[in-house]
Structure formats: C-alpha cells, structure tokens
Amino acid sequence: MFCSFLFLPAPGSNIGKKYSKENSCFLELYFKMGGSYFLGPGFLWSGRRRGFRSATARAAGGLPRPVIAFAPRCALLSGLMNSPAISRELRCLTALIEARARLFDRLVQHAEAHLSATNADRRQFIDMLPLLRSEFCYQICQLFYLLDEHQINTAQKFERLLDRHNRDMTALLADPRRMLIQGLAGHRDRLERSLFSEGQKRKVIESIVGNQIRLDQSDIIKLMAPFMSPESCRKTVVALANGGLLQRVGRVQVLVYSKGDIEAYFREHLGMIADLLLSG
C-alpha cells in the first residue's frame, strides 16, 4: 500500500548518505513489499540517526524495560532466534513478529498506566485493547513516526507533504488497475474526500505551533484514506488519545498531537527488527 509521507523531495540529497538502522530496515522491507512500484523520480529517503527515546522519556529517565506480557505468540516460532539452523527468511519473519508484539505491548502498557493514573474505569482500558493492537493503530503510529523522522514540523514542509498527498491520491484515482490491486476499487468516494483543498491546507498549516504539528481528526482521516475507513481512523485516534498516547487540545476545534511517545515506541520497534536481523 502506497504511503505518501514515506518519500519527500530532497533537493541536493546524497543518495549514498548513511541511514539509521531503523530507516534502512524500514526502507528495505517497504521495497520488498512492493513499495518501489510507487516510488516517483526525485524522491529520496530522508533518514537520520537518532536514539529512540522521546524528550518525555529522557526526562523521566528513559523508557521502561520491555515486558512482553500481552502479545500472543505462535508456538512454532518459540526460541527460534537462538537456533543456529534458522533460515534468513524465518529469522526475518520472527523479527517482524517479535518487534510488532513489542510495539503493541508498549502501547498497551502506556495506556494502562495512563488510565490507572487518572482513575479511569477499567472497562475503558479493556474496550480500547482491540484498537491498540490493530493494523489501524500500527498505521497511525507509522504516520507519526515518519512525520518525526522526516522532521516535517514547519509550514513549508507540511505544505509540501499535503501537495504530494494530493498528487498521489489524484494519480491513484486515475488508475483503476492500481485501485483494484490495492483493494480500493469500492472506495473511490473515500479517496476523493481525502484531497486537501487550498482552504483545508491553510487550516492545517495555521494549526502548527512552534515546531509542533497539530492535526484535526479529519486531517488524519485524509492522510490515512488509502489504509482505513474514516470511522476506523476516528476510533483509533480516540483510543490513542484516551490512552495518553496522543494529546488533545481545543474546544471548538479539537486538535491532536504527539508528545513523542508513539514515535519512540515505533522507532524502538524498527530498531528491534534491525538488531534481530543483523544478529544472525
């Protein structure tokens, strides 16, 4: 599935630049899953090496130690990473599964701690668990990670992203074969509604405070249109906000933003994949 914010124009970029292990791993996996089919000319991966901890986590002394307690595991994979006879393909599969489980564990633990601190009804935590472990949640975490990794935190950069999104969605709408292959043939209206008008772009850009991107739910729904329905996106954003993973501000117009925890967890997830693959 094509992701507009994976690739942004990088004039003067050096294609031989060093990428972080997280970005190198992510990019390689993306291409192997068909991403190269959609890569336009003049768009380069814009990675940089950074630690996975957010400012919030650093202030608190770092992220909590990983506890793999919630995610289900396949018995066929148990202990395989330590086997000298494991194939590279099976090592890759195990790394993907274990790292994804770690990401979901992080999100669940964060939400549980946040709700416990606010004395919320335990039922609220139980009800949000399926969403926190969903593919929808993974895609939204990926969005915030990529915004952070590309440092898309200024009006100029975000306007360029929205223009690229509009071009990509317009090209997709003009390609029935591609829409069919991506399972979007029956969702043309959704893709058409994902286009940002000039007024909507101005609204998004005007919501940027300092270097902090603040998005309306409708903005996230537009960016996530190729991946999920508006309702699935809305419910997932609400679950992340209720779990303290996204912040909400405003009354008339409610905007959401990340303090860095989602990006930190997703970066750790990618780093774990890279480490497990490189350890073989």
C-alpha positions, 0 to 999 in steps of 0.5 A: 500500500502506497504511503505518501509521507514515506518519500519527500523531495530532497533537493541536493540529497546524497543518495549514498548518505548513511541511514539509521538502522531503523530507516534502512530496515524500514526502507528495505522491507517497504521495497520488498513489499512492493513499495518501489512500484510507487516510488516517483523520480526525485524522491529520496529517503530522508533518514537520520540517526537518532536514539529512540527515546522521546524528550518525555522519556529522557526526562523521566529517565528513559523508557521502561524495560520491555515486558512482553506480557500481552502479545500472543505468540505462535508456538512454532516460532518459540526460541527460534532466534537462538537456533543456529539452523534458522533460515534468513527468511524465518529469522526475518519473519520472527523479527517482524513478529517479535518487534510488532508484539513489542510495539503493541505491548508498549502501547498497551502498557502506556495506556494502562498506566495512563488510565490507572493514573487518572482513575479511569474505569477499567472497562475503558482500558479493556474496550480500547485493547482491540484498537491498540493492537490493530493494523489501524493503530500500527498505521497511525503510529507509522504516520507519526513516526515518519512525520518525526523522522522526516522532521516535517514540523514547519509550514513549508514542509507540511505544505509540501507533504499535503501537495504530494498527498494530493498528487498521489491520491489524484494519480491513484484515482486515475488508475483503476488497475492500481485501485483494484490491486490495492483493494480500493476499487469500492472506495473511490468516494473515500479517496476523493474526500481525502484531497486537501483543498487550498482552504483545508491546507491553510487550516492545517498549516495555521494549526502548527505551533512552534515546531509542533504539528497539530492535526484535526481528526479529519486531517488524519482521516485524509492522510490515512484514506488509502489504509482505513475507513474514516470511522476506523481512523476516528476510533483509533485516534480516540483510543490513542488519545484516551490512552495518553498516547496522543494529546488533545487540545481545543474546544471548538476545534479539537486538535491532536498531537504527539508528545513523542511517545508513539514515535519512540515506541515505533522507532524502538520497534524498527530498531528491534527488527534491525538488531534481530536481523543483523544478529544472525 
